């Protein structure tokens, strides 16, 4: 290394079996970037590391290092430190002497329980990532970090609250506390974060959100089994994405968020993406006025009625809706709706017809997952459909009307326990891809000879499946994958076209 004094970057990754660095690394006085990712046998850094006065980035992620050398405080030009190390238990207090440090990543330091108070001396810090650590609280000195823009604290299991001093981080733009399961309180001082754009509180224990949140917010994500109070949404006029989930709470429990508290959502005229799962009986009618809304996800087993939906929707996802719900006709979405997903819904057989799905001229994709209808009629689906996905509908017995779907290019069905045959499959002349899995009673596919555009067939985990009729006539087939099936009729099949590539 004494002969490499012009070296500016040094990257040593997991395929380099290195147990230690030589002391001579300190002679690389021009070195700016040192990355030692996944060198798991590396247990210690040499003290001579402190001689790398030009170093701006140090990455010792996923190594066996348990402690940083004391000499690291000499690295006055250091801008980025990434320390994703499972065995490190504490940070040295002298880390606060790295005055130019902008990014500090401690993600995955599973034994790290506390941040030093000297963290508040990192006045240039822009990004702090303490995700998946054992930290129980942020130090009060965090308010000194006036340039801090991003705090990521995903998956911290022991943290219960944030300090009120967090409201003094005037530059903060992103606060991500996703999967902090014990986090139950957000200080009201958060209102003072006038530059905050993203607040992520998914899968927390939040009971009460402050009545006022920063009006600068463009994205708000909240999910909690204990959620009882939400902010005044009408003030959050810059919101583009809103996820609000009160999962796990029974409807008859006290402290529910009332539908009236959600009315302000109707004034969020910039909203593009909205997810609501509040275990309430009705959603506010004001949702209909969200003229910019493109994606809407509605969940809730207690929902009894739903207002007319905004006509500009391009994606609609309906999840866990019961048979008693009164859904509006979807025909007003015919100009823009391109994707429709219906998941885990308990609905009658003719629900597809009642919703007016056939009139959705722009619809190109439909997904039915874990629904309880017994019959699926392709004549109730729009001719514009290009992709159809059906999975886990264990009560589905029959499929008909597929010949109506003249433009269907992709068909994927799986976990349909009662399906014995798929009639009219051979009439889908635009079909390019066919995937069928875990259909235990399906025995064969009949008469696919008309499918001149079919390029890809995949059949898997269909125990009684014997074969595909006239398979040799599929001259343009490029990929055939069949596995964990009986396929006794396919053992001695005639040679395929030279374009057929594989049979797994």
C-alpha positions as CSV (number, residue, x, y, z in Angstrom):
1,X,0.0,0.0,0.0
2,X,2.9,2.5,0.4
3,X,3.2,2.3,-3.4
4,X,-0.5,3.3,-4.0
5,X,-0.4,6.9,-2.6
6,X,-2.5,8.2,-5.5
7,X,-5.4,5.9,-4.7
8,X,-8.7,7.8,-4.3
9,X,-11.2,5.0,-3.8
10,X,-10.8,1.6,-2.3
11,X,-13.7,-0.9,-2.4
12,X,-13.3,-4.4,-0.7
13,X,-16.4,-6.5,-0.8
14,X,-17.6,-9.9,0.5
15,X,-15.7,-11.9,-2.1
16,X,-12.5,-10.6,-0.7
17,X,-11.5,-12.8,2.3
18,X,-9.8,-10.3,4.4
19,X,-9.4,-10.6,8.2
20,X,-7.6,-7.3,8.9
21,X,-6.3,-4.2,7.2
22,X,-2.6,-3.3,7.4
23,X,-1.4,-0.3,9.4
24,X,0.1,0.9,6.1
25,X,-3.4,1.9,4.9
26,X,-2.8,5.1,6.8
27,X,-0.3,6.1,4.0
28,X,-3.1,6.5,1.5
29,X,-3.3,10.2,2.1
30,X,-5.3,10.9,-1.0
31,X,-8.0,8.2,-0.3
32,X,-11.5,9.7,-0.3
33,X,-13.7,6.7,-0.3
34,X,-13.2,3.4,1.7
35,X,-15.9,0.7,1.4
36,X,-15.5,-2.6,3.2
37,X,-19.0,-4.0,2.7
38,X,-19.7,-7.5,3.9
39,X,-16.1,-8.4,4.9
40,X,-17.4,-10.5,7.7
41,X,-14.0,-11.7,8.9
42,X,-12.9,-8.1,9.4
43,X,-13.0,-7.6,13.2
44,X,-11.1,-4.4,13.7
45,X,-9.9,-1.2,12.0
46,X,-6.3,-0.1,12.4
47,X,-5.6,3.1,14.4
48,X,-3.8,4.4,11.3
49,X,-7.2,4.9,9.7
50,X,-7.0,8.3,11.5
51,X,-4.3,9.4,9.1
52,X,-6.7,9.3,6.1
53,X,-7.2,13.1,6.3
54,X,-8.8,13.2,2.8
55,X,-11.4,10.6,3.6
56,X,-15.0,11.7,2.9
57,X,-16.9,8.4,2.9
58,X,-16.4,5.3,5.2
59,X,-18.6,2.2,4.8
60,X,-18.0,-0.7,7.1
61,X,-21.5,-2.3,6.8
62,X,-22.0,-6.0,7.5
63,X,-18.5,-6.6,8.8
64,X,-17.5,-8.2,12.1
65,X,-16.3,-4.9,13.6
66,X,-17.5,-4.2,17.1
67,X,-15.9,-0.8,17.7
68,X,-14.6,2.2,15.8
69,X,-11.0,3.3,16.4
70,X,-10.5,6.3,18.6
71,X,-8.5,8.0,15.9
72,X,-11.6,8.4,13.7
73,X,-12.1,11.9,15.1
74,X,-9.1,13.0,13.0
75,X,-11.1,12.5,9.8
76,X,-12.3,16.1,9.6
77,X,-13.5,15.9,6.0
78,X,-15.7,12.8,6.6
79,X,-19.1,13.4,5.0
80,X,-20.6,9.9,5.1
81,X,-20.4,7.0,7.6
82,X,-22.3,3.8,7.1
83,X,-22.1,1.4,10.1
84,X,-24.5,-1.4,9.5
85,X,-22.9,-3.8,12.0
86,X,-24.8,-6.3,14.1
87,X,-22.3,-6.5,16.9
88,X,-21.6,-2.8,17.6
89,X,-23.1,-1.8,21.0
90,X,-22.3,1.9,21.2
91,X,-21.0,4.8,19.3
92,X,-18.0,6.7,20.7
93,X,-18.8,10.2,22.1
94,X,-16.1,11.7,19.9
95,X,-18.3,11.0,16.8
96,X,-19.7,14.5,17.7
97,X,-16.3,15.9,16.6
98,X,-17.0,15.1,12.9
99,X,-18.3,18.6,12.2
100,X,-18.7,18.0,8.4
101,X,-20.6,14.7,8.7
102,X,-23.7,14.8,6.5
103,X,-25.0,11.2,6.5
104,X,-24.9,8.8,9.4
105,X,-26.3,5.3,8.7
106,X,-26.7,2.9,11.6
107,X,-29.3,0.7,10.0
108,X,-29.2,-2.9,11.3
109,X,-27.0,-2.2,14.4
110,X,-29.1,-4.7,16.4
111,X,-27.3,-4.2,19.7
112,X,-27.1,-0.4,19.6
113,X,-29.3,0.8,22.5
114,X,-28.3,4.5,22.8
115,X,-27.1,7.4,20.8
116,X,-24.5,9.7,22.5
117,X,-25.5,13.2,23.5
118,X,-22.6,14.4,21.3
119,X,-24.8,13.6,18.3
120,X,-26.2,17.1,18.7
121,X,-22.8,18.5,17.7
122,X,-23.1,17.2,14.2
123,X,-24.4,20.5,12.9
124,X,-23.9,19.6,9.3
125,X,-25.9,16.3,9.5
126,X,-28.5,16.0,6.8
127,X,-29.6,12.3,7.1
128,X,-29.8,10.0,10.1
129,X,-30.8,6.3,9.7
130,X,-31.2,4.4,13.0
131,X,-33.5,1.7,11.6
132,X,-33.5,-1.8,13.2
133,X,-31.6,-0.8,16.3
134,X,-32.5,-1.2,20.0
135,X,-32.5,2.5,20.6
136,X,-35.3,3.5,23.1
137,X,-35.2,7.2,22.7
138,X,-33.6,10.0,20.7
139,X,-31.3,12.3,22.7
140,X,-32.6,15.7,23.7
141,X,-29.7,17.2,21.9
142,X,-31.2,16.2,18.6
143,X,-32.8,19.7,18.4
144,X,-29.3,21.1,17.6
145,X,-29.3,19.3,14.2
146,X,-30.7,22.3,12.3
147,X,-29.8,21.0,8.9
148,X,-31.2,17.5,9.4
149,X,-33.6,16.7,6.5
150,X,-34.2,12.9,6.9
151,X,-34.7,10.7,10.0
152,X,-35.3,7.0,9.3
153,X,-36.1,4.9,12.3
154,X,-37.9,1.9,10.7
155,X,-38.4,-1.2,12.8
156,X,-37.2,0.1,16.2
157,X,-39.1,-2.1,18.5
158,X,-38.5,-0.4,21.8
159,X,-39.1,3.3,21.1
160,X,-42.3,4.6,22.6
161,X,-42.2,8.3,22.0
162,X,-40.4,11.1,20.3
163,X,-38.9,14.0,22.2
164,X,-40.8,17.3,22.0
165,X,-37.5,18.9,20.8
166,X,-38.0,17.2,17.5
167,X,-40.3,20.2,16.6
168,X,-37.2,22.4,16.5
169,X,-35.7,20.5,13.5
170,X,-36.6,23.3,11.1
171,X,-35.1,21.6,8.0
172,X,-36.7,18.1,8.5
173,X,-38.4,16.8,5.4
174,X,-38.8,13.1,6.0
175,X,-39.7,11.3,9.2
176,X,-40.1,7.5,8.7
177,X,-41.1,5.5,11.8
178,X,-42.6,2.6,10.0
179,X,-42.8,-0.7,12.1
180,X,-42.1,1.0,15.4
181,X,-44.7,-1.1,17.1
182,X,-44.5,0.5,20.5
183,X,-44.5,4.1,19.3
184,X,-47.7,5.5,20.8
185,X,-47.2,9.3,20.9
186,X,-46.2,12.0,18.5
187,X,-45.5,15.4,20.2
188,X,-47.7,18.3,19.2
189,X,-44.5,20.3,18.5
190,X,-44.4,18.4,15.2
191,X,-46.6,21.2,13.9
192,X,-43.6,23.4,13.8
193,X,-41.8,21.3,11.2
194,X,-42.7,23.6,8.3
195,X,-40.7,21.7,5.7
196,X,-41.9,18.2,6.6
197,X,-43.1,16.5,3.4
198,X,-43.3,12.8,4.5
199,X,-44.5,11.4,7.8
200,X,-44.7,7.6,8.0
201,X,-46.3,6.0,11.0
202,X,-47.3,2.7,9.6
203,X,-47.6,-0.2,12.0
204,X,-47.2,1.8,15.1
205,X,-49.3,2.0,18.3
206,X,-50.4,5.6,17.8
207,X,-53.6,6.4,19.6
208,X,-53.9,10.1,19.0
209,X,-52.4,12.2,16.2
210,X,-51.9,15.9,17.1
211,X,-54.8,18.0,16.0
212,X,-52.5,20.0,13.8
213,X,-49.8,18.6,11.5
214,X,-47.5,20.5,9.3
215,X,-49.4,21.9,6.3
216,X,-46.3,21.2,4.2
217,X,-47.0,17.5,4.3
218,X,-47.4,15.8,0.9
219,X,-47.4,12.2,2.1
220,X,-49.0,10.9,5.4
221,X,-49.0,7.2,6.3
222,X,-50.7,6.0,9.5
223,X,-51.7,2.6,10.7
224,X,-52.4,1.5,14.2
225,X,-54.8,-0.8,16.1
226,X,-55.3,1.9,18.7
227,X,-56.0,4.9,16.5
228,X,-58.7,7.1,18.1
229,X,-58.1,10.6,16.8
230,X,-57.0,12.0,13.5
231,X,-55.9,15.6,12.6
232,X,-57.9,18.1,10.7
233,X,-57.4,16.9,7.2
234,X,-58.9,20.0,5.6
235,X,-55.7,22.0,6.6
236,X,-53.4,19.5,4.9
237,X,-54.0,20.9,1.4
238,X,-50.7,19.8,0.0
239,X,-51.3,16.1,0.6
240,X,-50.7,13.9,-2.4
241,X,-50.7,10.5,-0.7
242,X,-52.7,9.5,2.4
243,X,-52.8,6.0,4.0
244,X,-55.1,5.7,7.0
245,X,-55.5,2.3,8.6
246,X,-57.1,1.4,11.9
247,X,-56.3,-2.3,11.7
248,X,-57.1,-4.9,14.3
249,X,-59.8,-3.0,16.2
250,X,-63.3,-4.4,16.4
251,X,-66.1,-2.2,15.3
252,X,-68.0,-2.3,18.7
253,X,-65.1,-1.1,20.7
254,X,-65.1,2.4,22.0
255,X,-62.8,5.1,20.7
256,X,-63.4,4.6,17.0
257,X,-62.5,7.3,14.6
258,X,-65.9,8.6,13.5
259,X,-66.7,9.0,9.8
260,X,-67.4,12.7,10.5
261,X,-63.7,13.2,11.3
262,X,-62.8,12.1,7.8
263,X,-64.9,14.7,6.0
264,X,-61.9,17.0,5.6
265,X,-60.4,14.5,3.2
266,X,-62.8,15.8,0.6
267,X,-60.9,19.1,0.6
268,X,-57.6,17.5,-0.3
269,X,-57.8,18.5,-3.9
270,X,-54.2,17.5,-4.7
271,X,-54.7,14.0,-3.4
272,X,-53.5,11.4,-6.0
273,X,-53.4,8.2,-3.9
274,X,-55.8,7.4,-1.0
275,X,-56.0,4.2,1.2
276,X,-58.7,4.0,3.8
277,X,-59.3,1.1,6.2
278,X,-61.0,2.4,9.3
279,X,-63.6,-0.3,10.3
280,X,-66.4,2.2,9.9
281,X,-69.8,1.7,8.3
282,X,-69.5,4.4,5.7
283,X,-66.9,6.6,4.1
284,X,-67.5,10.3,3.7
285,X,-69.4,11.4,0.6
286,X,-66.8,14.1,0.1
287,X,-64.4,11.5,-1.4
288,X,-66.4,11.9,-4.6
289,X,-65.1,15.4,-5.1
290,X,-61.4,14.4,-5.2
291,X,-60.9,15.3,-8.9
292,X,-57.1,14.5,-8.9
293,X,-57.4,11.1,-7.3
294,X,-55.9,8.4,-9.4
295,X,-55.5,5.4,-7.0
296,X,-58.1,4.5,-4.3
297,X,-57.8,1.5,-1.9
298,X,-60.9,0.8,0.2
299,X,-60.8,-1.8,3.0
300,X,-63.2,-2.6,5.8
301,X,-65.3,-5.6,6.7
302,X,-67.8,-3.3,8.5
303,X,-68.4,-1.0,5.6
304,X,-72.1,-0.9,4.6
305,X,-72.2,1.8,1.9
306,X,-69.8,3.6,-0.3
307,X,-70.2,7.0,-2.0
308,X,-69.9,7.5,-5.8
309,X,-66.2,7.3,-6.7
310,X,-64.1,10.1,-8.4
311,X,-64.3,9.7,-12.1
312,X,-60.6,10.3,-12.7
313,X,-59.6,7.0,-10.9
314,X,-57.1,4.9,-12.9
315,X,-56.6,2.2,-10.1
316,X,-59.3,0.9,-7.7
317,X,-58.5,-1.7,-5.0
318,X,-61.4,-3.2,-3.0
319,X,-60.4,-5.4,0.0
320,X,-62.3,-7.2,2.7
321,X,-65.7,-6.0,1.8
322,X,-68.7,-7.9,2.9
323,X,-71.8,-9.0,0.9
324,X,-74.1,-6.5,2.5
325,X,-72.2,-3.5,1.3
326,X,-73.9,-1.2,-1.2
327,X,-71.3,-0.4,-3.8
328,X,-71.9,2.3,-6.4
329,X,-72.0,1.6,-10.1
330,X,-68.5,1.9,-11.6
331,X,-69.7,3.0,-15.0
332,X,-68.7,6.6,-14.3
333,X,-65.1,5.4,-14.3
334,X,-65.2,4.1,-17.8
335,X,-62.9,6.8,-19.3
336,X,-59.9,6.4,-17.0
337,X,-60.0,3.2,-14.8
338,X,-57.3,0.9,-16.1
339,X,-56.7,-1.4,-13.1
340,X,-59.3,-3.0,-10.8
341,X,-58.4,-5.4,-7.9
342,X,-61.0,-7.1,-5.8
343,X,-59.4,-9.0,-2.9
344,X,-60.8,-11.1,0.0
345,X,-64.3,-9.9,-0.6
346,X,-67.4,-11.8,0.4
347,X,-69.8,-11.0,-2.5
348,X,-72.6,-12.7,-4.4
349,X,-71.9,-14.3,-7.8
350,X,-73.4,-11.5,-9.9
351,X,-71.4,-8.7,-8.2
352,X,-69.2,-8.3,-11.4
353,X,-72.3,-7.7,-13.4
354,X,-74.0,-5.4,-10.8
355,X,-70.9,-3.1,-10.7
356,X,-71.1,-2.5,-14.4
357,X,-67.5,-3.6,-14.9
358,X,-68.2,-4.5,-18.6
359,X,-68.8,-0.8,-19.4
360,X,-65.3,0.2,-18.2
361,X,-63.8,0.7,-21.7
362,X,-60.3,1.7,-20.5
363,X,-59.9,-1.3,-18.1
364,X,-56.9,-3.4,-19.0
365,X,-56.2,-5.4,-15.8
366,X,-58.5,-7.2,-13.3
367,X,-57.4,-9.2,-10.3
368,X,-59.7,-11.3,-8.2
369,X,-58.0,-12.7,-5.1
370,X,-59.6,-14.9,-2.3
371,X,-63.2,-13.9,-3.3
372,X,-66.1,-16.3,-2.6
373,X,-68.1,-16.2,-5.8
374,X,-68.9,-19.5,-7.4
375,X,-69.0,-18.4,-11.1
376,X,-67.0,-16.0,-13.2
377,X,-68.6,-14.9,-16.5
378,X,-66.2,-13.3,-19.0
379,X,-69.2,-11.6,-20.6
380,X,-69.4,-9.3,-17.6
381,X,-65.8,-8.2,-18.2
382,X,-64.9,-5.5,-20.7
383,X,-63.6,-6.5,-24.1
384,X,-60.6,-4.1,-23.6
385,X,-59.2,-6.4,-20.9
386,X,-55.6,-7.4,-21.5
387,X,-54.6,-9.1,-18.2
388,X,-56.8,-11.3,-15.9
389,X,-55.5,-12.6,-12.6
390,X,-57.6,-15.0,-10.4
391,X,-56.1,-16.5,-7.3
392,X,-57.3,-18.2,-4.1
393,X,-61.0,-18.1,-5.0
394,X,-61.6,-21.5,-3.4
395,X,-65.4,-21.5,-4.1
396,X,-65.1,-20.8,-7.8
397,X,-66.6,-23.8,-9.7
398,X,-67.1,-22.6,-13.2
399,X,-65.7,-20.1,-15.7
400,X,-67.6,-19.1,-18.9
401,X,-67.6,-16.4,-21.5
402,X,-63.9,-16.2,-22.0
403,X,-64.4,-16.0,-25.8
404,X,-65.7,-12.4,-25.2
405,X,-62.2,-11.3,-24.1
406,X,-60.8,-10.7,-27.6
407,X,-57.9,-8.6,-26.4
408,X,-56.8,-10.7,-23.5
409,X,-53.0,-11.2,-23.6
410,X,-52.2,-12.6,-20.2
411,X,-54.2,-15.1,-18.1
412,X,-53.0,-16.2,-14.7
413,X,-55.0,-18.5,-12.4
414,X,-53.9,-20.3,-9.2
415,X,-55.3,-22.0,-6.1
416,X,-58.7,-22.7,-7.6
417,X,-59.6,-25.9,-5.8
418,X,-62.9,-26.7,-7.6
419,X,-62.0,-25.8,-11.2
420,X,-62.1,-28.9,-13.4
421,X,-61.9,-27.2,-16.8
422,X,-61.4,-23.8,-18.4
423,X,-63.9,-23.6,-21.3
424,X,-63.3,-21.3,-24.3
425,X,-59.7,-20.9,-23.4
426,X,-58.9,-21.8,-27.0
427,X,-60.8,-18.8,-28.2
428,X,-58.5,-16.2,-26.7
429,X,-56.7,-15.5,-30.0
430,X,-54.7,-12.5,-28.5
431,X,-53.3,-14.6,-25.6
432,X,-49.6,-14.5,-25.2
433,X,-49.0,-15.8,-21.7
434,X,-50.8,-18.5,-19.7
435,X,-50.0,-19.5,-16.1
436,X,-51.9,-22.0,-14.1
437,X,-50.9,-23.2,-10.7
438,X,-52.3,-25.2,-7.7
439,X,-55.5,-26.2,-9.5
440,X,-55.8,-29.7,-8.1
441,X,-58.8,-30.8,-10.1
442,X,-57.8,-29.5,-13.5
443,X,-56.9,-32.4,-15.8
444,X,-56.1,-30.9,-19.2
445,X,-56.3,-27.9,-21.5
446,X,-58.3,-28.5,-24.6
447,X,-58.0,-27.2,-28.2
448,X,-55.4,-24.4,-28.0
449,X,-54.5,-24.7,-31.7
450,X,-56.0,-21.3,-32.5
451,X,-53.7,-19.4,-30.2
452,X,-51.1,-18.4,-32.7
453,X,-49.8,-15.6,-30.5
454,X,-49.2,-17.8,-27.4
455,X,-45.6,-17.6,-26.5
456,X,-45.4,-18.7,-22.8
457,X,-47.2,-21.5,-21.0
458,X,-46.5,-22.4,-17.3
459,X,-48.4,-25.2,-15.5
460,X,-47.3,-26.0,-12.0
461,X,-48.5,-27.9,-8.9
462,X,-51.6,-29.2,-10.6
463,X,-51.7,-32.8,-9.3
464,X,-54.2,-34.3,-11.8
465,X,-53.0,-32.4,-14.8
466,X,-52.5,-34.8,-17.7
467,X,-51.6,-32.6,-20.7
468,X,-52.4,-30.1,-23.4
469,X,-54.4,-31.1,-26.4
470,X,-52.8,-30.4,-29.8
471,X,-49.8,-29.0,-28.2
472,X,-47.7,-29.7,-31.3
473,X,-49.8,-27.2,-33.2
474,X,-48.6,-24.3,-31.1
475,X,-45.8,-23.5,-33.5
476,X,-44.9,-20.1,-32.1
477,X,-44.7,-21.3,-28.5
478,X,-41.3,-20.2,-27.0
479,X,-41.4,-21.2,-23.4
480,X,-43.2,-24.3,-21.9
481,X,-42.7,-24.9,-18.2
482,X,-44.6,-27.8,-16.5
483,X,-43.6,-29.0,-13.1
484,X,-45.1,-31.0,-10.2
485,X,-47.9,-32.3,-12.4
486,X,-48.9,-35.8,-13.6
487,X,-48.6,-35.0,-17.3
488,X,-48.7,-38.7,-18.4
489,X,-49.9,-37.7,-21.9
490,X,-46.9,-35.4,-22.4
491,X,-44.1,-37.9,-21.8
492,X,-44.1,-39.0,-25.5
493,X,-45.1,-35.7,-27.2
494,X,-44.0,-35.1,-30.7
495,X,-41.1,-32.7,-31.3
496,X,-42.1,-29.1,-31.0
497,X,-41.2,-26.3,-33.3
498,X,-37.6,-25.3,-33.0
499,X,-38.7,-22.2,-31.2
500,X,-39.9,-24.2,-28.1
501,X,-37.1,-23.8,-25.6
502,X,-37.7,-25.7,-22.4
503,X,-39.9,-28.2,-20.5
504,X,-39.0,-28.1,-16.8
